[in-house]
Amino acid sequence: MAQIPNLDNSPLNFTALRERSQKELINILKNGRGKKCLVIDPKLGGSLSLLIQTSMLKENGTELRHLSADPVQTECSKVLYLVRSQLNLMKFISSHIQNDVSKGLQKEYFVYFVPRRTVVCEKIFEEEKVHHLITFGEYPLYILPVDEDVLSCELDLAFRECLIDGDTSALWHVANAIHKLEFSFGVIPTVRAKGKGSAKIVDILNSLQVEEPVNAPDMGAPEINMLILIDREVDMVTPMCFQLTYEGLLDEILQVNNGAVEVDASIIGAQQERNKIKVPLNSSDKLYKDIRDLHFEEVVQVLREKATSMQKDYADVKTTSQSVSELKDFVKKLNSLPEIARHVSLAQHLQTFTCKPSFHSRLDIEQTILELQNFDLCFEYIEEMIHKQEPIISVFRLLVLLSVTNNGLPKKNFDYLRREILHSYGFEHMPTLYNLEKAGLFKRQESKSNWLMISKALQLIASESEASKPDDISYIFSGYAPLSIRIVQHAIRSGWRSIEEILRYLPGPHVDLKRGGSTNSSPFDKVPSFQSNLDRLADGRRALVLVVFVGGVTFAEIAALRFLSSQDGMGYDFIIGTTKIVNGNTVLEALMTTN
Amino acid sequence: LLLKESWDFEKNPMASKGSPLHGPRIRLIEQAQKLFSETKEHNFESKASEEHAKLLRLQHELEVSTKQSIFVGSSISDTIRTCIVLGNHRAALRVRTEFKVSDKRWYWLKAFALATVRDWDSLEKF
């Protein structure tokens, strides 16, 4: 099975989107005859693997290399670099060229920036005196489909850049990505945004529309009906909670990268030479599509049922003589056996973690923190974690959860825990503590917390959790409904007005905007409230909502949105856009300074 | 501005981590500490860098006395653990009093360290 996801079932024509990006890339490669050596920024390589098969690259006469500090050894006279505009990568390239020059080698160099060239990067080449040797270009890859309903900009550091470094280029990137989508699918008529970054994106989007308008008349009706933008900052509680859906758990424990997990061969039970295997995880795998968003406990049950029904079928075949068509059905079922086997072994592996008592005590403490009960107990739990020198990232996750829900910790506790952390894990974590404080994730308490009020108003905590029979998104976290998704629910149903009171307690402004073809002034479209939009779409087509999470989204939240659209009486589908798929660990790791 | 400078100082020694030149590293940290102490809000940071410098000195001493370069760069808790594992309980106690390590943390550390070296007798005793 391929790692590149099958997009045929996508609610929007993603295939066209991907094909365009593929074509653009191949055009770049074809540009200039002869054998070339393609040197890819390793981070970019991961995203490209979701876009194009490596064999396709090789067909176009290219050698493939990953960019690193070591000089490129190649026979080819043309070297093509495909890089993100990052300064350290520019340094690598110029050192390669200088190395070649010192050896008297003459080559042609091409540098393609993804998604666009920047002045700073070219400045480096000028300083290193190699600028005149290079031909520059751009590969405008802003966003790419990572699954049939998920688009990602693959900006790992967007969250950190916006909150700590004050670098807002990620917002510009996202706005451009949305604008590019609008060229394909029409201007999105309704935009609702919450958070500082999101509001800024709306501004940029508007000015882009003025600069390079998407002409509404030749597009027909817009295919995306609503855009909802939410800053990660608005809801930092959800990513800190341990994800309990199958896909979420896979990400938390094994880390899903570019739509695949890498695991030891022994886990899958394969007898292969290599000791690591990549298992692709996307909707092309039918079984995975069915179970990825379920609560893990349920997944285990489903797998068990599948296995026993297989067993029964097998027994039937052995004992009773059957018609040819029945046999054919059976063989068809057998084809799905490798998929079942694979997920059974993955689930088994995950269970070795979820069975541990420490796992359950952690979930308990998360629940206690969310309900804002017994502060002292939570505090002592974290204190003990620090004393036992448990992984610092788990400590930070709970600390951030505690701090965000309590709107900071009392000064005495705050300083005490900070000191204990530095003592236990070393003083090199001081910049991390500073970053967390600056991002408002772990701070001193200055005013009363609004968390209880928010969680009551939005019904974040289910009174009685029923993980096995879900009728609400709170099944995702065994009883906690993700704040971000509750906000989305309200945004769709009635816009911001109904929850304005609550939104005021969450960081950042909120924006509600109607856009659309000014040329297009038929009375029908005059005041298109979303509700009437929905009615109009009642003739078979479902409304499409693009939800963009600025600063990252978790698999659990994606699962919640999929769950919502699958509910009866919900007349809309979701497309999820994000800067990157994250989990609590990756969010916090980005804030931990290592250099 | 002052703030930024001090963070730079603080980050600097991190970058030169593992270098044998303890002297300049300690000096940098002390400089950072002075800068922190000039503002009121950075009481905590100031104290932390003071302790950091103290820790580095102490670790240096320990390395000289044990002739093993395994201390510098590790945290206070790690230092205590290493001392106990090496059987140097007096040094461990010294680190403890020097940095006012709380009883709770001390017991955890001691239990872990003794378990590592399988010194069940001592573990039983305390």
Contacts between the chains, C-beta under 8 A, distances in Angstrom:
chain1	res1	chain2	res2	distance
A	383	B	104	7.3
A	384	B	104	7.7
A	384	B	108	7.7
A	386	B	105	7.9
A	387	B	77	8.0
A	387	B	104	5.9
A	387	B	105	4.5
A	387	B	108	4.3
A	387	B	109	7.5
A	388	B	108	5.7
A	388	B	112	7.6
A	389	B	77	6.1
A	389	B	112	8.0
A	415	B	44	5.7
A	418	B	44	6.5
A	418	B	48	7.8
A	419	B	44	7.9
A	419	B	48	7.2
A	420	B	102	7.8
A	420	B	105	6.9
A	422	B	48	5.7
A	422	B	51	7.6
A	422	B	52	7.9
A	422	B	75	7.6
A	422	B	76	8.0
A	423	B	75	6.4
A	423	B	76	4.2
A	423	B	77	5.9
A	423	B	99	6.6
A	423	B	101	7.0
A	423	B	105	7.5
A	424	B	75	5.8
A	424	B	76	7.3
A	424	B	77	4.3
A	424	B	105	7.3
A	425	B	75	5.4
A	425	B	77	7.7
A	426	B	73	7.6
A	426	B	74	6.7
A	426	B	75	3.7
A	426	B	78	7.4
A	427	B	48	6.5
A	427	B	49	7.6
A	427	B	51	7.5
A	427	B	52	4.1
A	427	B	55	7.1
A	427	B	75	7.4
A	428	B	14	5.1
A	428	B	17	7.1
A	430	B	10	6.0
A	430	B	45	6.9
A	430	B	48	6.1
A	430	B	49	7.7
A	430	B	52	8.0
A	431	B	7	6.8
A	431	B	10	6.7
A	431	B	11	6.0
A	431	B	14	7.4
A	434	B	7	7.0
A	434	B	45	7.8
A	593	B	11	7.1
A	593	B	14	7.8
A	595	B	15	7.0
